[in-house]
Amino acid sequence: MIKNLLRAVPALALSVLPLAGPAAAAPSPVHARVAAGLAAGGPTAAAVREVAPPTGTDVPLAVALAWVEVAPEGPRTGYSREQFKHWNKGLDPADGCDTRREVILSEAVDAPEVGPRCALTGGRWWSSYDQVWITSASSLDVDHMVPLAEAWDSGAAAWSAARREAYANDQGAPNSLIAVSGSSNRSKADKDPAAWLPVPADQCTYAADWVADKLRWELTADAGERDALARLAEACPDATVSYEQVP
């Protein structure tokens, strides 16, 4: 709920505020050089890329982007959504709610009533992609920040079935999965930021979340995707990225 409330505040929509906690350390000279190069359209991310640390907190978006490996997308041969088992029994197998419903419950601004077999009645949600209120759980989709097909193209094709299931049901990071309107999710489909972005008010947050998810799962980005994200990093100088890699 807190996550969606933060995304819903119009005055904050064009920046990504650091999470509460210790103040972020000043960027190193290398980080500053990376950020300046990306913002100026100078060196490519591949040319200045450092290996991503296992965790990052409040990292400037331009710096975090430089940690994402740039590589051509692999072939989509063999891909299907069934390669990513979802939705599983979620964080609490005893609650009767699968991952999808657990995410919907966690993001409710006004909590719905939970009936037998996790049937949801009432409630209210903020769909950040299109900045609209949703008042029926059945109108929501739970979106994978980096879509399953995009993940497959960016490295997940080589993963084990167990790792793909973990990815598809990841509730270990705030925006790996996000409840949004069904119409906005269908508009996004399996597109990366070079081909689709949410409304302008959410684009800085979206770019930071996308990069965080790529770093969390050590997925690559193709050149067009990287360039689109670099433009967003330039337009969103206050955006920061926090992530923790999955072993």
CYANA upper distance limits for C-alpha pairs under 8 A (distance plus 0.5 A):
  1 MET  CA      5 LEU  CA      6.70
  1 MET  CA    106 SER  CA      6.29
  1 MET  CA    107 GLU  CA      4.61
  1 MET  CA    108 ALA  CA      5.76
  1 MET  CA    109 VAL  CA      5.76
  2 ILE  CA      6 LEU  CA      6.70
  2 ILE  CA    107 GLU  CA      7.96
  2 ILE  CA    109 VAL  CA      8.48
  3 LYS  CA      7 ARG  CA      6.97
  3 LYS  CA    107 GLU  CA      7.61
  3 LYS  CA    174 PRO  CA      7.77
  4 ASN  CA      8 ALA  CA      6.52
  4 ASN  CA    107 GLU  CA      6.76
  4 ASN  CA    108 ALA  CA      8.48
  4 ASN  CA    109 VAL  CA      7.87
  4 ASN  CA    125 TRP  CA      8.34
  4 ASN  CA    126 TRP  CA      6.75
  4 ASN  CA    127 SER  CA      8.43
  4 ASN  CA    128 SER  CA      7.87
  5 LEU  CA      9 VAL  CA      7.14
  5 LEU  CA    109 VAL  CA      7.60
  5 LEU  CA    126 TRP  CA      8.11
  6 LEU  CA     12 LEU  CA      8.25
  7 ARG  CA     12 LEU  CA      8.05
  7 ARG  CA     13 ALA  CA      7.00
  7 ARG  CA    128 SER  CA      6.86
  7 ARG  CA    202 ASP  CA      7.92
  7 ARG  CA    205 THR  CA      8.32
  8 ALA  CA     13 ALA  CA      7.81
  8 ALA  CA    126 TRP  CA      7.17
  8 ALA  CA    128 SER  CA      7.18
  8 ALA  CA    131 GLN  CA      7.83
  9 VAL  CA     13 ALA  CA      6.77
 10 PRO  CA    201 ALA  CA      7.88
 12 LEU  CA     16 VAL  CA      7.80
 12 LEU  CA     17 LEU  CA      8.39
 13 ALA  CA    201 ALA  CA      5.40
 13 ALA  CA    202 ASP  CA      6.37
 13 ALA  CA    204 CYS  CA      8.22
 13 ALA  CA    205 THR  CA      8.20
 14 LEU  CA    200 PRO  CA      8.24
 14 LEU  CA    201 ALA  CA      6.07
 14 LEU  CA    202 ASP  CA      7.26
 14 LEU  CA    203 GLN  CA      7.83
 14 LEU  CA    204 CYS  CA      6.43
 14 LEU  CA    205 THR  CA      8.15
 14 LEU  CA    236 CYS  CA      7.71
 15 SER  CA    204 CYS  CA      6.47
 15 SER  CA    205 THR  CA      7.37
 15 SER  CA    236 CYS  CA      6.95
 15 SER  CA    238 ASP  CA      6.28
 15 SER  CA    239 ALA  CA      6.09
 16 VAL  CA    204 CYS  CA      7.13
 16 VAL  CA    205 THR  CA      6.15
 16 VAL  CA    208 ALA  CA      8.37
 16 VAL  CA    238 ASP  CA      6.82
 16 VAL  CA    239 ALA  CA      5.04
 16 VAL  CA    240 THR  CA      6.64
 17 LEU  CA    238 ASP  CA      7.97
 17 LEU  CA    239 ALA  CA      7.45
 17 LEU  CA    240 THR  CA      7.73
 18 PRO  CA     58 ASP  CA      6.24
 18 PRO  CA    240 THR  CA      7.12
 19 LEU  CA     58 ASP  CA      7.97
 24 ALA  CA     57 THR  CA      7.75
 24 ALA  CA     58 ASP  CA      6.69
 24 ALA  CA     59 VAL  CA      8.32
 27 PRO  CA     31 HIS  CA      6.02
 27 PRO  CA     32 ALA  CA      6.47
 28 SER  CA     32 ALA  CA      6.70
 29 PRO  CA     33 ARG  CA      6.65
 30 VAL  CA     34 VAL  CA      6.72
 31 HIS  CA     35 ALA  CA      6.68
 31 HIS  CA     63 VAL  CA      6.35
 32 ALA  CA     36 ALA  CA      6.61
 32 ALA  CA     63 VAL  CA      8.19
 33 ARG  CA     37 GLY  CA      6.53
 34 VAL  CA     38 LEU  CA      6.69
 34 VAL  CA     45 ALA  CA      8.42
 34 VAL  CA     48 VAL  CA      6.97
 34 VAL  CA     49 ARG  CA      8.50
 34 VAL  CA     62 ALA  CA      7.77
 34 VAL  CA     63 VAL  CA      6.56
 34 VAL  CA     66 ALA  CA      7.41
 35 ALA  CA     39 ALA  CA      6.57
 35 ALA  CA     60 PRO  CA      8.44
 35 ALA  CA     62 ALA  CA      5.44
 35 ALA  CA     63 VAL  CA      5.86
 36 ALA  CA     40 ALA  CA      6.56
 37 GLY  CA     41 GLY  CA      6.69
 37 GLY  CA     42 GLY  CA      5.31
 37 GLY  CA     43 PRO  CA      6.02
 37 GLY  CA     44 THR  CA      8.25
 38 LEU  CA     42 GLY  CA      6.36
 38 LEU  CA     43 PRO  CA      6.98
 38 LEU  CA     44 THR  CA      7.30
 38 LEU  CA     45 ALA  CA      7.60
 38 LEU  CA     62 ALA  CA      7.06
 38 LEU  CA    230 ALA  CA      6.64
 38 LEU  CA    234 GLU  CA      8.18
 39 ALA  CA     62 ALA  CA      7.89
 39 ALA  CA    230 ALA  CA      7.28
 39 ALA  CA    231 ARG  CA      7.78
 39 ALA  CA    233 ALA  CA      7.54
 39 ALA  CA    234 GLU  CA      5.45
 41 GLY  CA    230 ALA  CA      8.44
 43 PRO  CA     47 ALA  CA      6.50
 43 PRO  CA     48 VAL  CA      7.27
 44 THR  CA     48 VAL  CA      7.25
 45 ALA  CA     49 ARG  CA      5.91
 45 ALA  CA     65 LEU  CA      7.78
 45 ALA  CA     66 ALA  CA      5.25
 45 ALA  CA     67 TRP  CA      8.14
 45 ALA  CA     68 VAL  CA      8.28
 45 ALA  CA     69 GLU  CA      8.30
 45 ALA  CA     70 VAL  CA      7.60
 45 ALA  CA    226 ARG  CA      8.15
 46 ALA  CA     66 ALA  CA      7.75
 46 ALA  CA     69 GLU  CA      7.17
 46 ALA  CA     70 VAL  CA      6.30
 48 VAL  CA     66 ALA  CA      7.41
 49 ARG  CA     66 ALA  CA      5.54
 49 ARG  CA     67 TRP  CA      5.96
 49 ARG  CA     68 VAL  CA      7.99
 49 ARG  CA     69 GLU  CA      7.81
 50 GLU  CA     66 ALA  CA      7.42
 50 GLU  CA     67 TRP  CA      5.99
 51 VAL  CA     67 TRP  CA      6.31
 52 ALA  CA     64 ALA  CA      8.38
 52 ALA  CA     67 TRP  CA      5.42
 52 ALA  CA     68 VAL  CA      7.71
 52 ALA  CA    215 LEU  CA      7.80
 54 PRO  CA    244 GLU  CA      6.58
 54 PRO  CA    245 GLN  CA      5.81
 55 THR  CA    242 SER  CA      8.04
 55 THR  CA    243 TYR  CA      6.15
 55 THR  CA    244 GLU  CA      4.87
 55 THR  CA    245 GLN  CA      6.63
 56 GLY  CA    241 VAL  CA      7.73
 56 GLY  CA    242 SER  CA      5.68
 56 GLY  CA    243 TYR  CA      5.89
 56 GLY  CA    244 GLU  CA      7.08
 57 THR  CA    241 VAL  CA      6.97
 57 THR  CA    242 SER  CA      4.77
 57 THR  CA    243 TYR  CA      7.09
 58 ASP  CA    240 THR  CA      5.38
 58 ASP  CA    241 VAL  CA      5.68
 58 ASP  CA    242 SER  CA      5.79
 59 VAL  CA     63 VAL  CA      7.14
 59 VAL  CA     64 ALA  CA      6.55
 59 VAL  CA    240 THR  CA      5.57
 59 VAL  CA    241 VAL  CA      5.48
 59 VAL  CA    242 SER  CA      6.93
 60 PRO  CA     64 ALA  CA      6.74
 60 PRO  CA    237 PRO  CA      8.07
 60 PRO  CA    238 ASP  CA      7.66
 60 PRO  CA    239 ALA  CA      6.64
 60 PRO  CA    240 THR  CA      4.97
 60 PRO  CA    241 VAL  CA      6.79
 61 LEU  CA     65 LEU  CA      6.49
 61 LEU  CA    208 ALA  CA      6.67
 61 LEU  CA    211 VAL  CA      8.35
 61 LEU  CA    233 ALA  CA      6.22
 61 LEU  CA    236 CYS  CA      8.47
 61 LEU  CA    237 PRO  CA      8.03
 61 LEU  CA    238 ASP  CA      8.46
 61 LEU  CA    239 ALA  CA      6.08
 61 LEU  CA    240 THR  CA      5.47
 61 LEU  CA    241 VAL  CA      6.29
 62 ALA  CA     66 ALA  CA      6.98
 62 ALA  CA    230 ALA  CA      7.21
 62 ALA  CA    233 ALA  CA      5.79
 62 ALA  CA    234 GLU  CA      7.96
 63 VAL  CA     67 TRP  CA      7.36
 64 ALA  CA     68 VAL  CA      7.54
 64 ALA  CA    211 VAL  CA      7.58
 64 ALA  CA    212 ALA  CA      8.41
 64 ALA  CA    241 VAL  CA      7.16
 65 LEU  CA    211 VAL  CA      6.79
 65 LEU  CA    226 ARG  CA      8.15
 65 LEU  CA    229 LEU  CA      8.07
 65 LEU  CA    230 ALA  CA      7.95
 67 TRP  CA    215 LEU  CA      8.08
 68 VAL  CA    211 VAL  CA      8.03
 68 VAL  CA    214 LYS  CA      7.51
 68 VAL  CA    215 LEU  CA      6.81
 68 VAL  CA    218 GLU  CA      8.07
 68 VAL  CA    219 LEU  CA      7.90
 68 VAL  CA    220 THR  CA      6.57
 68 VAL  CA    221 ALA  CA      7.22
 69 GLU  CA    219 LEU  CA      7.98
 69 GLU  CA    220 THR  CA      5.44
 69 GLU  CA    221 ALA  CA      6.77
 70 VAL  CA    220 THR  CA      6.11
 70 VAL  CA    221 ALA  CA      5.38
 70 VAL  CA    222 ASP  CA      5.95
 70 VAL  CA    223 ALA  CA      6.84
 70 VAL  CA    226 ARG  CA      7.75
 71 ALA  CA    220 THR  CA      6.50
 71 ALA  CA    221 ALA  CA      6.41
 71 ALA  CA    222 ASP  CA      5.62
 71 ALA  CA    223 ALA  CA      7.58
 72 PRO  CA    221 ALA  CA      7.86
 72 PRO  CA    222 ASP  CA      5.47
 72 PRO  CA    223 ALA  CA      7.69
 73 GLU  CA    153 ASP  CA      5.58
 73 GLU  CA    154 SER  CA      6.12
 73 GLU  CA    220 THR  CA      8.48
 73 GLU  CA    221 ALA  CA      7.98
 73 GLU  CA    222 ASP  CA      6.51
 74 GLY  CA    152 TRP  CA      8.40
 74 GLY  CA    153 ASP  CA      5.36
 74 GLY  CA    154 SER  CA      7.06
 74 GLY  CA    155 GLY  CA      8.00
 75 PRO  CA    153 ASP  CA      6.89
 76 ARG  CA    149 ALA  CA      8.21
 76 ARG  CA    152 TRP  CA      7.62
 76 ARG  CA    153 ASP  CA      6.58
 79 TYR  CA     83 GLN  CA      7.25
 79 TYR  CA    149 ALA  CA      7.64
 79 TYR  CA    152 TRP  CA      7.58
 79 TYR  CA    157 ALA  CA      8.13
 80 SER  CA     84 PHE  CA      8.35
 80 SER  CA    149 ALA  CA      8.21
 81 ARG  CA     85 LYS  CA      8.16
 81 ARG  CA    148 LEU  CA      7.41
 81 ARG  CA    149 ALA  CA      8.04
 82 GLU  CA     86 HIS  CA      8.40
 83 GLN  CA    161 ALA  CA      7.46
 83 GLN  CA    164 ARG  CA      7.68
 84 PHE  CA    148 LEU  CA      7.88
 84 PHE  CA    161 ALA  CA      7.58
 84 PHE  CA    164 ARG  CA      5.57
 84 PHE  CA    165 GLU  CA      5.57
 84 PHE  CA    167 TYR  CA      8.19
 84 PHE  CA    168 ALA  CA      6.35
 85 LYS  CA    161 ALA  CA      8.41
 85 LYS  CA    164 ARG  CA      7.65
 85 LYS  CA    165 GLU  CA      5.34
 85 LYS  CA    168 ALA  CA      7.25
 86 HIS  CA     99 THR  CA      8.34
 86 HIS  CA    165 GLU  CA      7.09
 86 HIS  CA    168 ALA  CA      6.48
 86 HIS  CA    169 ASN  CA      6.85
 87 TRP  CA     98 ASP  CA      6.56
 87 TRP  CA     99 THR  CA      6.02
 87 TRP  CA    100 ARG  CA      6.75
 87 TRP  CA    168 ALA  CA      8.04
 87 TRP  CA    169 ASN  CA      6.98
 88 ASN  CA     98 ASP  CA      6.13
 88 ASN  CA     99 THR  CA      6.34
 88 ASN  CA    169 ASN  CA      7.35
 89 LYS  CA     93 PRO  CA      5.48
 89 LYS  CA     96 GLY  CA      8.08
 89 LYS  CA     97 CYS  CA      7.10
 89 LYS  CA     98 ASP  CA      4.91
 89 LYS  CA     99 THR  CA      6.49
 90 GLY  CA     97 CYS  CA      7.41
 90 GLY  CA     98 ASP  CA      5.47
 90 GLY  CA     99 THR  CA      4.67
 90 GLY  CA    100 ARG  CA      8.41
 90 GLY  CA    102 GLU  CA      7.35
 90 GLY  CA    169 ASN  CA      7.71
 91 LEU  CA     99 THR  CA      7.68
 91 LEU  CA    102 GLU  CA      8.40
 91 LEU  CA    171 GLN  CA      8.31
 92 ASP  CA     96 GLY  CA      8.48
 92 ASP  CA     97 CYS  CA      8.27
 93 PRO  CA     97 CYS  CA      7.83
 93 PRO  CA     98 ASP  CA      8.18
 95 ASP  CA    118 CYS  CA      8.37
 96 GLY  CA    117 ARG  CA      6.10
 96 GLY  CA    118 CYS  CA      6.31
 97 CYS  CA    101 ARG  CA      6.11
 97 CYS  CA    102 GLU  CA      6.50
 97 CYS  CA    117 ARG  CA      7.47
 97 CYS  CA    118 CYS  CA      5.76
 98 ASP  CA    102 GLU  CA      6.69
 99 THR  CA    103 VAL  CA      6.68
 99 THR  CA    169 ASN  CA      6.68
100 ARG  CA    104 ILE  CA      6.85
100 ARG  CA    142 VAL  CA      6.65
101 ARG  CA    105 LEU  CA      6.55
101 ARG  CA    118 CYS  CA      7.92
102 GLU  CA    106 SER  CA      6.59
103 VAL  CA    107 GLU  CA      6.71
103 VAL  CA    142 VAL  CA      7.83
103 VAL  CA    171 GLN  CA      8.14
103 VAL  CA    177 LEU  CA      7.75
103 VAL  CA    178 ILE  CA      7.63
103 VAL  CA    179 ALA  CA      7.41
104 ILE  CA    108 ALA  CA      6.74
104 ILE  CA    137 ALA  CA      7.82
104 ILE  CA    140 LEU  CA      8.49
104 ILE  CA    142 VAL  CA      7.87
104 ILE  CA    179 ALA  CA      6.48
105 LEU  CA    111 ALA  CA      7.31
105 LEU  CA    112 PRO  CA      7.94
107 GLU  CA    125 TRP  CA      7.38
107 GLU  CA    178 ILE  CA      8.47
107 GLU  CA    179 ALA  CA      7.50
108 ALA  CA    112 PRO  CA      7.91
108 ALA  CA    123 GLY  CA      7.13
108 ALA  CA    124 ARG  CA      6.37
108 ALA  CA    125 TRP  CA      5.56
108 ALA  CA    126 TRP  CA      8.36
109 VAL  CA    123 GLY  CA      7.91
109 VAL  CA    124 ARG  CA      6.10
109 VAL  CA    125 TRP  CA      5.85
109 VAL  CA    126 TRP  CA      7.68
110 ASP  CA    123 GLY  CA      5.45
110 ASP  CA    124 ARG  CA      5.43
110 ASP  CA    125 TRP  CA      7.55
111 ALA  CA    122 GLY  CA      8.11
111 ALA  CA    123 GLY  CA      5.37
111 ALA  CA    124 ARG  CA      7.34
112 PRO  CA    120 LEU  CA      6.37
112 PRO  CA    121 THR  CA      5.85
112 PRO  CA    122 GLY  CA      5.23
112 PRO  CA    123 GLY  CA      4.39
112 PRO  CA    124 ARG  CA      7.86
113 GLU  CA    120 LEU  CA      6.14
113 GLU  CA    121 THR  CA      5.58
113 GLU  CA    122 GLY  CA      6.83
113 GLU  CA    123 GLY  CA      7.79
114 VAL  CA    118 CYS  CA      6.04
114 VAL  CA    119 ALA  CA      6.13
114 VAL  CA    120 LEU  CA      5.40
114 VAL  CA    121 THR  CA      7.12
115 GLY  CA    119 ALA  CA      5.28
115 GLY  CA    120 LEU  CA      6.76
115 GLY  CA    121 THR  CA      8.16
120 LEU  CA    137 ALA  CA      7.11
121 THR  CA    136 SER  CA      7.92
121 THR  CA    137 ALA  CA      7.93
122 GLY  CA    135 THR  CA      7.14
122 GLY  CA    136 SER  CA      6.69
122 GLY  CA    137 ALA  CA      8.06
123 GLY  CA    135 THR  CA      6.34
123 GLY  CA    136 SER  CA      7.18
123 GLY  CA    137 ALA  CA      7.92
124 ARG  CA    133 TRP  CA      7.41
124 ARG  CA    134 ILE  CA      6.17
124 ARG  CA    135 THR  CA      4.99
124 ARG  CA    136 SER  CA      7.41
125 TRP  CA    133 TRP  CA      6.21
125 TRP  CA    134 ILE  CA      5.52
125 TRP  CA    135 THR  CA      6.89
126 TRP  CA    131 GLN  CA      7.32
126 TRP  CA    132 VAL  CA      6.48
126 TRP  CA    133 TRP  CA      5.23
126 TRP  CA    134 ILE  CA      6.67
126 TRP  CA    180 VAL  CA      7.86
127 SER  CA    131 GLN  CA      5.92
127 SER  CA    132 VAL  CA      5.84
127 SER  CA    133 TRP  CA      6.59
127 SER  CA    134 ILE  CA      7.34
127 SER  CA    179 ALA  CA      7.34
127 SER  CA    180 VAL  CA      4.94
127 SER  CA    181 SER  CA      6.18
128 SER  CA    132 VAL  CA      7.54
128 SER  CA    180 VAL  CA      7.17
128 SER  CA    198 PRO  CA      8.44
128 SER  CA    202 ASP  CA      6.92
129 TYR  CA    180 VAL  CA      7.21
129 TYR  CA    181 SER  CA      8.35
129 TYR  CA    184 SER  CA      6.90
129 TYR  CA    198 PRO  CA      5.17
129 TYR  CA    199 VAL  CA      6.55
129 TYR  CA    202 ASP  CA      6.87
130 ASP  CA    181 SER  CA      8.23
130 ASP  CA    184 SER  CA      6.97
130 ASP  CA    198 PRO  CA      6.83
130 ASP  CA    199 VAL  CA      6.19
131 GLN  CA    199 VAL  CA      8.02
134 ILE  CA    139 SER  CA      7.49
134 ILE  CA    140 LEU  CA      7.88
134 ILE  CA    181 SER  CA      7.52
135 THR  CA    139 SER  CA      8.34
136 SER  CA    140 LEU  CA      7.75
139 SER  CA    181 SER  CA      6.65
139 SER  CA    182 GLY  CA      6.39
140 LEU  CA    179 ALA  CA      6.66
140 LEU  CA    180 VAL  CA      6.01
140 LEU  CA    181 SER  CA      5.25
140 LEU  CA    182 GLY  CA      5.71
141 ASP  CA    179 ALA  CA      6.17
141 ASP  CA    180 VAL  CA      6.01
141 ASP  CA    181 SER  CA      6.39
141 ASP  CA    182 GLY  CA      5.43
141 ASP  CA    185 ASN  CA      7.15
142 VAL  CA    177 LEU  CA      6.75
142 VAL  CA    178 ILE  CA      5.88
142 VAL  CA    179 ALA  CA      4.87
142 VAL  CA    180 VAL  CA      6.80
143 ASP  CA    147 PRO  CA      7.97
143 ASP  CA    177 LEU  CA      6.03
143 ASP  CA    178 ILE  CA      5.75
143 ASP  CA    179 ALA  CA      6.67
143 ASP  CA    180 VAL  CA      7.39
143 ASP  CA    185 ASN  CA      7.00
144 HIS  CA    148 LEU  CA      7.41
144 HIS  CA    168 ALA  CA      7.74
144 HIS  CA    176 SER  CA      6.52
144 HIS  CA    177 LEU  CA      5.36
144 HIS  CA    178 ILE  CA      7.26
145 MET  CA    175 ASN  CA      7.24
145 MET  CA    176 SER  CA      5.82
145 MET  CA    177 LEU  CA      6.40
145 MET  CA    178 ILE  CA      7.49
145 MET  CA    209 ASP  CA      7.78
145 MET  CA    210 TRP  CA      6.69
145 MET  CA    213 ASP  CA      7.62
146 VAL  CA    150 GLU  CA      6.81
146 VAL  CA    151 ALA  CA      6.77
146 VAL  CA    176 SER  CA      8.08
146 VAL  CA    192 ASP  CA      8.06
146 VAL  CA    210 TRP  CA      6.84
146 VAL  CA    213 ASP  CA      7.29
146 VAL  CA    214 LYS  CA      7.92
147 PRO  CA    151 ALA  CA      6.62
147 PRO  CA    189 ALA  CA      7.94
147 PRO  CA    190 ASP  CA      5.77
147 PRO  CA    191 LYS  CA      8.00
148 LEU  CA    152 TRP  CA      6.67
148 LEU  CA    168 ALA  CA      7.83
148 LEU  CA    190 ASP  CA      7.74
149 ALA  CA    153 ASP  CA      6.78
149 ALA  CA    190 ASP  CA      6.50
150 GLU  CA    154 SER  CA      6.61
150 GLU  CA    190 ASP  CA      6.64
150 GLU  CA    191 LYS  CA      7.77
150 GLU  CA    192 ASP  CA      7.66
151 ALA  CA    155 GLY  CA      6.78
151 ALA  CA    156 ALA  CA      5.94
151 ALA  CA    157 ALA  CA      8.35
151 ALA  CA    219 LEU  CA      7.38
152 TRP  CA    156 ALA  CA      4.80
152 TRP  CA    157 ALA  CA      5.23
153 ASP  CA    157 ALA  CA      7.25
154 SER  CA    219 LEU  CA      5.83
154 SER  CA    220 THR  CA      5.51
154 SER  CA    221 ALA  CA      7.02
155 GLY  CA    159 TRP  CA      7.91
155 GLY  CA    219 LEU  CA      6.11
155 GLY  CA    220 THR  CA      7.19
156 ALA  CA    164 ARG  CA      7.38
156 ALA  CA    219 LEU  CA      8.04
159 TRP  CA    163 ARG  CA      6.60
159 TRP  CA    164 ARG  CA      6.94
160 SER  CA    164 ARG  CA      6.90
161 ALA  CA    165 GLU  CA      6.70
162 ALA  CA    166 ALA  CA      6.76
163 ARG  CA    167 TYR  CA      6.68
164 ARG  CA    168 ALA  CA      6.64
165 GLU  CA    169 ASN  CA      6.78
166 ALA  CA    170 ASP  CA      6.24
167 TYR  CA    217 TRP  CA      8.41
169 ASN  CA    177 LEU  CA      8.29
170 ASP  CA    176 SER  CA      6.73
170 ASP  CA    177 LEU  CA      7.35
171 GLN  CA    176 SER  CA      7.24
171 GLN  CA    177 LEU  CA      7.29
172 GLY  CA    176 SER  CA      8.25
173 ALA  CA    243 TYR  CA      7.87
173 ALA  CA    244 GLU  CA      8.46
175 ASN  CA    209 ASP  CA      6.74
175 ASN  CA    213 ASP  CA      8.36
176 SER  CA    209 ASP  CA      8.16
176 SER  CA    213 ASP  CA      6.67
180 VAL  CA    184 SER  CA      7.41
180 VAL  CA    185 ASN  CA      7.18
181 SER  CA    185 ASN  CA      6.86
182 GLY  CA    186 ARG  CA      6.64
183 SER  CA    187 SER  CA      6.71
184 SER  CA    188 LYS  CA      6.77
184 SER  CA    198 PRO  CA      8.46
185 ASN  CA    189 ALA  CA      6.54
188 LYS  CA    196 TRP  CA      6.49
188 LYS  CA    197 LEU  CA      8.00
191 LYS  CA    195 ALA  CA      6.19
191 LYS  CA    196 TRP  CA      6.36
192 ASP  CA    196 TRP  CA      6.62
192 ASP  CA    225 GLU  CA      6.92
193 PRO  CA    197 LEU  CA      6.13
193 PRO  CA    207 ALA  CA      8.26
193 PRO  CA    225 GLU  CA      6.42
193 PRO  CA    228 ALA  CA      6.70
193 PRO  CA    229 LEU  CA      7.33
194 ALA  CA    224 GLY  CA      6.54
194 ALA  CA    225 GLU  CA      5.51
194 ALA  CA    227 ASP  CA      8.24
194 ALA  CA    228 ALA  CA      5.68
194 ALA  CA    229 LEU  CA      8.23
197 LEU  CA    203 GLN  CA      7.09
197 LEU  CA    206 TYR  CA      8.39
198 PRO  CA    202 ASP  CA      6.60
198 PRO  CA    203 GLN  CA      6.46
198 PRO  CA    206 TYR  CA      8.00
199 VAL  CA    203 GLN  CA      7.03
200 PRO  CA    204 CYS  CA      8.49
202 ASP  CA    206 TYR  CA      6.46
203 GLN  CA    207 ALA  CA      6.52
203 GLN  CA    232 LEU  CA      8.11
204 CYS  CA    208 ALA  CA      6.85
204 CYS  CA    232 LEU  CA      7.25
204 CYS  CA    233 ALA  CA      8.21
204 CYS  CA    235 ALA  CA      8.46
204 CYS  CA    236 CYS  CA      6.21
204 CYS  CA    239 ALA  CA      6.78
205 THR  CA    209 ASP  CA      6.61
205 THR  CA    239 ALA  CA      7.55
206 TYR  CA    210 TRP  CA      6.54
207 ALA  CA    211 VAL  CA      6.75
207 ALA  CA    229 LEU  CA      6.97
207 ALA  CA    232 LEU  CA      7.37
207 ALA  CA    233 ALA  CA      8.25
208 ALA  CA    212 ALA  CA      6.58
208 ALA  CA    239 ALA  CA      7.05
208 ALA  CA    240 THR  CA      6.78
208 ALA  CA    241 VAL  CA      5.86
209 ASP  CA    213 ASP  CA      6.66
209 ASP  CA    241 VAL  CA      7.55
210 TRP  CA    214 LYS  CA      6.81
211 VAL  CA    215 LEU  CA      6.66
211 VAL  CA    241 VAL  CA      7.77
212 ALA  CA    216 ARG  CA      6.44
212 ALA  CA    241 VAL  CA      6.32
212 ALA  CA    242 SER  CA      6.72
212 ALA  CA    243 TYR  CA      5.87
213 ASP  CA    217 TRP  CA      6.78
213 ASP  CA    243 TYR  CA      7.88
214 LYS  CA    218 GLU  CA      6.13
214 LYS  CA    219 LEU  CA      5.33
214 LYS  CA    220 THR  CA      7.32
214 LYS  CA    221 ALA  CA      8.46
215 LEU  CA    219 LEU  CA      6.96
215 LEU  CA    243 TYR  CA      7.48
215 LEU  CA    244 GLU  CA      8.32
215 LEU  CA    245 GLN  CA      7.08
216 ARG  CA    243 TYR  CA      6.25
216 ARG  CA    244 GLU  CA      5.91
216 ARG  CA    245 GLN  CA      4.49
216 ARG  CA    246 VAL  CA      6.42
217 TRP  CA    245 GLN  CA      6.46
217 TRP  CA    246 VAL  CA      6.44
218 GLU  CA    245 GLN  CA      7.76
221 ALA  CA    225 GLU  CA      6.55
221 ALA  CA    226 ARG  CA      6.56
222 ASP  CA    226 ARG  CA      6.66
223 ALA  CA    227 ASP  CA      6.63
224 GLY  CA    228 ALA  CA      6.76
225 GLU  CA    229 LEU  CA      6.73
226 ARG  CA    230 ALA  CA      6.54
227 ASP  CA    231 ARG  CA      6.84
228 ALA  CA    232 LEU  CA      6.98
229 LEU  CA    233 ALA  CA      6.60
230 ALA  CA    234 GLU  CA      6.79
231 ARG  CA    235 ALA  CA      6.81
232 LEU  CA    236 CYS  CA      6.39
233 ALA  CA    237 PRO  CA      6.64
233 ALA  CA    239 ALA  CA      7.85
